């Protein structure tokens, strides 16, 4: 009898840049909306939402923000120096077993607690 299946970790991490279609689809799915429901909220057609999700059409940044807000979320931006440090960390964690990730997380929690205690005497 097969054991429980692991969740698809590709849903948690993106290995490349997220494109507008991915963002539209992710926001819509997280909101539990169909393409038609999202289109109605935005005052557009279901076919327009489908084109965005397929990458056949590329919505403007303002439209993306409206889509995300229409799904009940906010789209925030920040600028930081370009480096791949987070990608490296994510890739390292994806190679770990669940137990190794848990142990790594607990080690970081303990280090953070020691740092906080040292800072506050």
FIMARTOR-212339 format. One line per field, with one value per residue: residue number from 1; residue in one letter; chain; x, y negated, z negated of N, C-alpha, C, CB in turn. Coordinates in pm, 1 decimal, padded with zeros to 6 digits. Glycine has a CB too. Layout:
residues N
resi = [NUM	...]
resn = [A	...]
chain = [A	...]
n_xx = [X	...]
n_yy = [Y	...]
n_zz = [Z	...]
ca_xx = [X	...]
ca_yy = [Y	...]
ca_zz = [Z	...]
c_xx = [X	...]
c_yy = [Y	...]
c_zz = [Z	...]
cb_xx = [X	...]
cb_yy = [Y	...]
cb_zz = [Z	...]
***
This chain:
residues 121
resi = [1	2	3	4	5	6	7	8	9	10	11	12	13	14	15	16	17	18	19	20	21	22	23	24	25	26	27	28	29	30	31	32	33	34	35	36	37	38	39	40	41	42	43	44	45	46	47	48	49	50	51	52	53	54	55	56	57	58	59	60	61	62	63	64	65	66	67	68	69	70	71	72	73	74	75	76	77	78	79	80	81	82	83	84	85	86	87	88	89	90	91	92	93	94	95	96	97	98	99	100	101	102	103	104	105	106	107	108	109	110	111	112	113	114	115	116	117	118	119	120	121]
resn = [X	X	X	X	X	X	X	X	X	X	X	X	X	X	X	X	X	X	X	X	X	X	X	X	X	X	X	X	X	X	X	X	X	X	X	X	X	X	X	X	X	X	X	X	X	X	X	X	X	X	X	X	X	X	X	X	X	X	X	X	X	X	X	X	X	X	X	X	X	X	X	X	X	X	X	X	X	X	X	X	X	X	X	X	X	X	X	X	X	X	X	X	X	X	X	X	X	X	X	X	X	X	X	X	X	X	X	X	X	X	X	X	X	X	X	X	X	X	X	X	X]
chain = [A	A	A	A	A	A	A	A	A	A	A	A	A	A	A	A	A	A	A	A	A	A	A	A	A	A	A	A	A	A	A	A	A	A	A	A	A	A	A	A	A	A	A	A	A	A	A	A	A	A	A	A	A	A	A	A	A	A	A	A	A	A	A	A	A	A	A	A	A	A	A	A	A	A	A	A	A	A	A	A	A	A	A	A	A	A	A	A	A	A	A	A	A	A	A	A	A	A	A	A	A	A	A	A	A	A	A	A	A	A	A	A	A	A	A	A	A	A	A	A	A]
n_xx = [00084.4	00072.6	00241.1	00156.5	00124.0	00361.7	00325.9	00326.4	00617.2	00680.4	00479.2	00536.7	00773.3	00938.3	01132.4	01232.8	01194.4	00883.4	00620.2	00375.5	00137.5	00157.7	00135.9	-00124.6	-00276.5	-00197.0	-00287.6	-00563.8	-00627.7	-00554.6	-00748.3	-00965.9	-01123.4	-01296.9	-01199.3	-01401.0	-01536.7	-01338.5	-01303.7	-01552.7	-01540.9	-01343.9	-01449.0	-01409.2	-01357.1	-01389.6	-01230.2	-01022.9	-00892.6	-00809.5	-00630.3	-00430.3	-00338.2	-00237.1	-00029.1	-00059.9	-00137.5	-00019.6	-00069.5	-00068.3	00134.8	-00030.1	-00274.8	-00216.2	-00187.3	-00451.6	-00579.6	-00471.0	-00559.0	-00832.3	-00858.1	-00838.0	-00594.8	-00278.7	-00039.9	00285.6	00587.6	00942.2	01272.6	01586.0	01931.3	02051.3	02096.1	02165.3	02123.8	01896.4	01782.5	01978.0	01965.4	01702.3	01720.7	01904.8	01750.6	01546.1	01675.7	01704.3	01584.3	01260.7	01301.0	01560.4	01519.6	01350.8	01519.8	01716.4	01561.3	01490.3	01742.7	01801.8	01599.0	01673.5	01923.4	01838.2	01691.0	01898.3	02047.4	01858.6	01828.6	02089.0	02103.2	01920.0	02009.1]
n_yy = [00117.6	-00213.7	-00494.1	-00815.9	-01087.4	-01338.0	-01695.3	-01886.2	-02042.3	-02227.8	-02408.0	-02580.3	-02715.5	-02914.3	-02849.6	-03018.3	-03342.5	-03483.3	-03512.5	-03737.6	-03594.4	-03370.6	-03496.6	-03605.1	-03365.9	-03238.2	-03418.6	-03415.2	-03143.4	-03114.2	-03275.7	-03126.2	-03148.4	-03122.1	-03165.9	-03308.2	-03424.5	-03593.1	-03759.8	-03886.9	-04034.8	-04214.1	-04347.1	-04258.8	-04017.2	-03656.3	-03533.0	-03715.8	-03696.5	-03430.8	-03453.1	-03613.9	-03436.4	-03227.8	-03354.5	-03467.3	-03723.2	-04023.2	-04176.1	-04516.7	-04666.4	-04809.1	-04685.0	-04425.5	-04476.2	-04550.9	-04308.0	-04137.4	-04270.1	-04242.9	-03981.5	-03984.7	-04035.2	-04206.7	-04364.4	-04403.3	-04589.9	-04602.9	-04730.6	-04581.2	-04490.2	-04308.3	-03972.4	-03621.7	-03496.8	-03413.6	-03228.1	-03031.7	-02946.4	-02848.6	-02642.8	-02476.4	-02397.5	-02260.2	-02031.8	-01900.3	-01658.7	-01628.8	-01607.7	-01709.7	-01974.9	-02061.3	-02034.8	-02222.5	-02456.2	-02464.7	-02496.7	-02751.3	-02896.0	-02858.9	-02990.7	-03249.3	-03303.4	-03298.7	-03518.7	-03725.3	-03714.4	-03781.5	-04042.6	-04173.5	-04148.7]
n_zz = [00000.0	00095.6	-00054.7	-00207.3	00020.5	00104.4	00086.7	00388.1	00433.2	00619.7	00626.1	00423.7	00464.6	00707.6	00988.2	01170.0	01316.2	01222.5	01440.1	01581.6	01643.7	01474.8	01229.2	01238.5	01256.2	01016.2	00816.0	00869.8	00825.5	00553.7	00444.0	00492.3	00719.1	01033.2	01377.5	01504.0	01287.2	01183.4	01404.3	01410.3	01170.7	01244.7	01455.7	01714.0	01978.4	01963.7	02148.7	02179.1	01932.4	01952.0	02169.4	02050.5	01851.1	02007.3	02127.3	02367.9	02390.4	02244.6	01954.6	01836.1	01576.4	01404.5	01455.7	01368.3	01096.6	01036.0	01091.6	00895.3	00664.3	00710.7	00648.3	00382.6	00266.9	00220.3	00424.2	00376.4	00409.7	00408.4	00420.4	00450.3	00420.2	00694.5	00672.8	00648.7	00407.3	00257.3	00431.6	00431.4	00163.2	00155.0	00346.8	00214.0	-00006.8	00123.5	00198.2	-00038.5	-00278.8	-00436.3	-00712.9	-00736.3	-00654.2	-00859.1	-01082.4	-01012.5	-01014.3	-01288.6	-01404.7	-01312.6	-01442.6	-01710.8	-01706.0	-01648.6	-01879.7	-02070.8	-01982.2	-02018.9	-02298.4	-02379.4	-02283.0	-02438.8	-02692.6]
ca_xx = [00000.0	00160.0	00231.6	00097.8	00201.1	00412.9	00274.3	00413.7	00691.8	00689.6	00378.2	00584.9	00890.2	00950.5	01272.1	01267.0	01113.8	00739.5	00569.3	00244.2	00035.9	00169.1	00085.9	-00270.4	-00327.7	-00173.2	-00379.4	-00699.9	-00642.3	-00552.3	-00876.7	-01069.9	-01210.2	-01284.1	-01164.0	-01522.4	-01563.2	-01239.4	-01336.3	-01668.2	-01491.3	-01258.3	-01520.0	-01350.5	-01410.9	-01319.0	-01127.2	-00908.1	-00821.4	-00745.1	-00513.9	-00325.3	-00282.6	-00160.7	00083.0	-00090.6	-00148.8	00058.6	-00132.9	00020.7	00157.9	-00151.6	-00375.9	-00176.9	-00220.9	-00597.0	-00613.5	-00434.6	-00654.4	-00961.6	-00853.3	-00831.8	-00455.5	-00210.4	00085.5	00384.8	00715.3	01056.8	01395.6	01701.9	02043.3	02030.0	02186.1	02094.1	02139.9	01773.9	01766.5	02071.1	01910.3	01584.4	01767.3	01963.1	01641.1	01472.4	01752.6	01698.7	01465.5	01174.4	01366.6	01674.5	01466.3	01301.2	01636.9	01776.0	01474.1	01501.3	01873.4	01789.0	01515.2	01757.2	02022.5	01766.0	01659.7	02024.2	02078.3	01763.4	01862.9	02214.3	02076.2	01835.9	02073.3]
ca_yy = [00000.0	-00330.7	-00591.2	-00943.9	-01160.6	-01468.4	-01803.1	-01925.2	-02158.7	-02329.1	-02509.3	-02670.3	-02788.7	-02933.6	-02830.9	-03122.2	-03461.1	-03466.4	-03599.3	-03792.2	-03489.4	-03291.7	-03579.4	-03609.5	-03233.1	-03212.2	-03501.6	-03364.9	-03013.9	-03136.8	-03336.6	-03027.4	-03201.5	-03075.2	-03274.7	-03388.0	-03504.0	-03700.2	-03853.1	-03966.9	-04131.0	-04312.7	-04412.0	-04215.3	-03887.7	-03534.1	-03503.8	-03803.1	-03633.7	-03310.4	-03496.5	-03655.6	-03317.5	-03151.9	-03433.1	-03514.1	-03868.7	-04066.9	-04292.1	-04620.1	-04657.9	-04858.7	-04580.4	-04317.8	-04519.1	-04542.5	-04165.9	-04086.5	-04330.2	-04179.6	-03849.7	-04004.5	-04044.4	-04329.1	-04339.4	-04496.7	-04590.1	-04665.6	-04713.6	-04535.4	-04454.8	-04182.4	-03859.9	-03494.9	-03430.4	-03343.3	-03112.0	-02930.1	-02893.7	-02769.3	-02519.7	-02390.8	-02341.0	-02164.2	-01906.9	-01839.5	-01583.4	-01703.4	-01608.6	-01802.2	-02112.5	-02090.1	-02053.5	-02349.6	-02562.1	-02471.0	-02554.4	-02896.3	-02950.0	-02864.2	-03096.7	-03375.9	-03322.0	-03335.2	-03655.4	-03814.9	-03717.7	-03856.6	-04183.0	-04230.7	-04125.0]
ca_zz = [00000.0	00102.9	-00163.2	-00168.2	00120.1	00062.3	00170.0	00498.8	00387.1	00724.8	00596.1	00320.0	00508.2	00851.1	01027.2	01266.2	01291.1	01236.1	01544.3	01547.7	01647.7	01352.0	01120.1	01251.0	01221.5	00873.8	00737.3	00891.8	00756.8	00408.6	00407.9	00516.7	00823.5	01171.1	01469.0	01527.9	01166.3	01178.8	01512.9	01367.1	01071.1	01309.9	01564.8	01840.7	02022.7	01923.1	02248.8	02150.8	01819.4	02006.5	02249.9	01956.8	01785.7	02108.1	02175.3	02503.0	02375.9	02129.0	01892.4	01782.5	01432.9	01339.3	01467.9	01276.5	00960.2	01024.9	01087.1	00763.0	00569.7	00735.9	00583.2	00237.5	00224.0	00261.6	00494.6	00323.0	00480.6	00344.8	00497.2	00373.7	00506.2	00765.9	00649.1	00651.2	00278.3	00218.7	00519.5	00381.3	00037.6	00189.2	00411.8	00109.9	-00085.5	00205.2	00201.8	-00172.3	-00317.4	-00528.5	-00843.4	-00729.0	-00652.2	-00993.3	-01169.0	-00974.1	-01064.8	-01434.3	-01435.3	-01289.2	-01550.9	-01832.7	-01687.8	-01660.3	-02022.0	-02139.3	-01940.5	-02085.8	-02440.3	-02394.3	-02254.6	-02544.1	-02822.1]
c_xx = [00088.5	00134.9	00169.9	00186.8	00245.5	00348.2	00375.5	00487.6	00709.1	00584.0	00429.6	00699.1	00890.6	01097.8	01317.8	01181.9	00965.2	00692.6	00426.3	00135.1	00037.1	00109.1	-00066.6	-00330.2	-00312.9	-00269.0	-00521.9	-00722.7	-00642.7	-00683.9	-00992.4	-01170.6	-01190.8	-01240.7	-01283.9	-01553.2	-01464.7	-01269.7	-01452.3	-01626.2	-01414.0	-01329.5	-01458.9	-01409.6	-01327.0	-01207.7	-01004.2	-00824.7	-00746.2	-00621.5	-00399.5	-00257.4	-00198.3	-00035.5	00062.2	-00109.0	-00078.0	-00003.2	-00029.0	00038.5	00034.6	-00262.1	-00343.7	-00213.5	-00372.2	-00642.7	-00588.4	-00529.1	-00793.7	-00972.0	-00841.9	-00691.5	-00398.9	-00079.2	00184.0	00515.5	00821.7	01178.5	01505.9	01812.6	02017.3	02137.8	02100.6	02098.0	02013.7	01750.6	01856.0	02016.7	01790.5	01627.1	01828.2	01852.8	01559.1	01544.9	01747.5	01573.8	01382.0	01240.8	01484.4	01627.6	01417.2	01418.2	01705.4	01693.7	01487.7	01636.7	01869.5	01704.8	01597.9	01862.1	01956.8	01731.9	01784.5	02061.9	01988.7	01795.4	01989.8	02191.5	01998.8	01885.8	02027.5]
c_yy = [-00123.5	-00425.6	-00720.6	-01015.4	-01293.2	-01575.4	-01838.0	-02052.4	-02262.8	-02436.7	-02611.5	-02758.8	-02801.2	-02926.8	-02933.5	-03242.5	-03430.8	-03562.9	-03638.1	-03686.4	-03402.3	-03366.9	-03586.4	-03476.6	-03206.0	-03291.9	-03448.2	-03235.2	-03030.3	-03195.8	-03238.4	-03071.4	-03127.8	-03193.6	-03366.7	-03477.4	-03620.2	-03804.8	-03943.6	-04072.7	-04245.2	-04389.8	-04381.2	-04080.4	-03772.2	-03503.9	-03592.7	-03744.2	-03510.3	-03346.7	-03540.8	-03532.8	-03233.6	-03224.6	-03481.6	-03665.2	-03906.2	-04192.3	-04390.9	-04598.7	-04704.1	-04754.3	-04464.2	-04351.9	-04510.9	-04396.1	-04110.5	-04141.9	-04270.9	-04041.4	-03861.0	-04012.7	-04179.7	-04289.8	-04445.7	-04481.2	-04649.0	-04641.9	-04669.9	-04503.4	-04319.1	-04082.8	-03733.5	-03423.3	-03356.1	-03220.2	-02999.1	-02865.6	-02804.2	-02637.2	-02423.5	-02322.9	-02239.3	-02030.4	-01833.3	-01753.4	-01671.6	-01715.5	-01705.9	-01947.5	-02153.5	-02116.9	-02186.7	-02466.2	-02576.2	-02528.5	-02705.8	-02962.7	-02963.4	-02974.9	-03233.4	-03405.5	-03362.2	-03479.3	-03754.9	-03826.1	-03797.8	-04006.6	-04250.8	-04197.0	-04004.7]
c_zz = [00000.0	-00014.2	-00115.2	-00067.5	00062.6	00146.4	00278.2	00460.0	00495.0	00704.4	00496.2	00366.1	00659.7	00886.5	01129.0	01236.8	01311.0	01343.8	01511.2	01548.8	01524.5	01234.3	01121.7	01205.1	01072.2	00786.5	00748.7	00816.7	00605.5	00359.6	00427.8	00622.1	00954.7	01256.3	01491.6	01407.5	01154.6	01284.9	01473.2	01265.6	01135.6	01420.8	01700.7	01877.5	01969.0	02021.5	02228.5	02037.1	01869.3	02089.1	02159.6	01896.5	01881.8	02152.4	02317.3	02505.1	02246.5	02069.3	01841.4	01632.4	01356.0	01343.4	01375.7	01133.7	00937.3	01015.6	00947.0	00656.8	00586.6	00674.0	00431.4	00181.7	00264.4	00325.7	00449.2	00399.5	00389.9	00433.1	00402.3	00472.6	00569.6	00728.0	00643.3	00516.6	00236.3	00304.4	00470.8	00254.5	00066.9	00253.0	00309.8	00029.6	-00005.7	00214.1	00067.6	-00187.4	-00410.6	-00664.8	-00844.6	-00726.6	-00790.0	-01088.8	-01139.5	-01028.3	-01216.3	-01477.0	-01416.0	-01397.4	-01677.7	-01822.1	-01701.7	-01805.4	-02099.8	-02107.5	-02013.1	-02234.8	-02465.0	-02373.0	-02366.1	-02683.5	-02886.7]
cb_xx = [-00095.8	00139.3	00368.4	00075.1	00119.4	00567.0	00241.3	00332.3	00826.0	00674.0	00252.0	00628.2	01017.8	00887.5	01292.3	01247.3	01157.7	00664.8	00577.3	00208.2	00055.0	00315.9	00145.0	-00312.3	-00254.7	-00028.5	-00373.6	-00726.2	-00529.8	-00436.3	-00900.6	-01141.4	-01184.7	-01418.7	-01113.8	-01643.1	-01555.0	-01097.6	-01371.0	-01777.2	-01402.4	-01136.8	-01522.3	-01195.0	-01416.4	-01416.2	-01183.6	-00955.5	-00921.0	-00844.8	-00553.3	-00384.1	-00395.2	-00247.4	00209.2	-00216.5	-00300.0	00205.7	-00223.8	-00035.5	00280.3	-00199.3	-00386.2	-00026.7	-00170.5	-00664.0	-00531.8	-00288.6	-00660.1	-00986.4	-00735.9	-00903.8	-00371.0	-00187.4	00066.6	00407.3	00705.9	01079.5	01434.8	01667.3	02175.8	02029.0	02269.9	02152.1	02177.6	01654.1	01799.6	02209.8	01869.4	01491.2	01870.2	02054.7	01550.3	01450.0	01898.2	01701.3	01503.8	01036.8	01414.2	01759.8	01351.5	01214.5	01736.9	01788.0	01327.8	01481.4	01983.3	01726.8	01391.4	01826.9	02091.2	01638.4	01599.3	02139.5	02062.3	01618.7	01879.6	02320.3	02000.4	01694.0	02052.7]
cb_yy = [-00000.1	-00404.5	-00618.1	-01032.6	-01182.2	-01475.3	-01927.2	-01946.1	-02117.1	-02265.0	-02443.7	-02591.5	-02720.3	-03068.8	-02692.4	-03074.3	-03575.9	-03491.3	-03530.8	-03902.7	-03403.9	-03256.9	-03720.0	-03640.4	-03124.8	-03246.1	-03648.9	-03344.1	-02918.7	-03229.6	-03463.3	-02997.1	-03349.7	-03013.1	-03218.3	-03295.4	-03415.1	-03643.9	-03776.2	-03876.4	-04060.3	-04244.7	-04560.6	-04207.5	-03881.6	-03414.2	-03523.2	-03946.9	-03594.6	-03230.7	-03612.1	-03745.5	-03232.1	-03123.3	-03352.9	-03445.0	-03916.5	-04092.7	-04248.1	-04762.6	-04741.4	-04988.4	-04531.8	-04290.5	-04663.7	-04612.0	-04086.8	-04122.8	-04482.6	-04170.3	-03768.6	-03894.8	-03929.6	-04426.0	-04341.1	-04473.1	-04669.9	-04610.1	-04844.9	-04410.4	-04453.8	-04204.9	-03879.1	-03406.0	-03531.7	-03436.3	-03148.3	-02991.9	-03009.1	-02848.1	-02552.6	-02473.1	-02452.5	-02220.3	-01935.7	-01948.5	-01447.2	-01634.9	-01467.4	-01772.5	-02125.0	-01972.9	-01937.4	-02359.2	-02533.4	-02331.4	-02491.2	-02923.1	-02859.4	-02727.8	-03084.1	-03373.1	-03193.1	-03239.7	-03670.7	-03764.6	-03576.1	-03804.6	-04195.8	-04182.5	-04235.2]
cb_zz = [-00121.4	00235.6	-00223.0	-00291.2	00248.4	00073.9	00084.8	00630.5	00335.9	00863.7	00542.5	00201.0	00459.5	00896.4	01082.9	01412.1	01382.8	01100.0	01682.3	01643.6	01769.0	01323.3	01128.9	01397.3	01302.1	00836.7	00784.0	01041.1	00797.9	00370.7	00491.1	00388.9	00843.0	01224.0	01603.6	01557.6	01040.3	01198.1	01641.9	01306.6	00969.2	01366.3	01543.0	01831.6	02176.4	01913.6	02390.9	02114.3	01704.6	02093.0	02345.5	01844.5	01727.8	02229.0	02167.0	02556.7	02375.3	02168.6	01777.9	01811.3	01393.0	01405.8	01612.9	01286.4	00934.7	01145.4	01192.0	00729.0	00588.6	00884.0	00637.3	00169.2	00284.6	00141.2	00651.1	00171.2	00613.5	00200.7	00571.6	00284.7	00426.9	00918.4	00516.4	00758.0	00172.1	00228.8	00667.0	00354.2	-00057.6	00284.7	00521.3	00016.3	-00135.5	00344.7	00239.7	-00281.6	-00386.7	-00542.2	-00880.3	-00604.2	-00550.0	-01045.4	-01150.6	-00821.6	-01027.1	-01495.2	-01346.4	-01151.2	-01576.4	-01856.9	-01550.5	-01575.6	-02081.5	-02097.8	-01788.3	-02066.1	-02494.0	-02294.7	-02125.5	-02528.7	-02912.2]
***
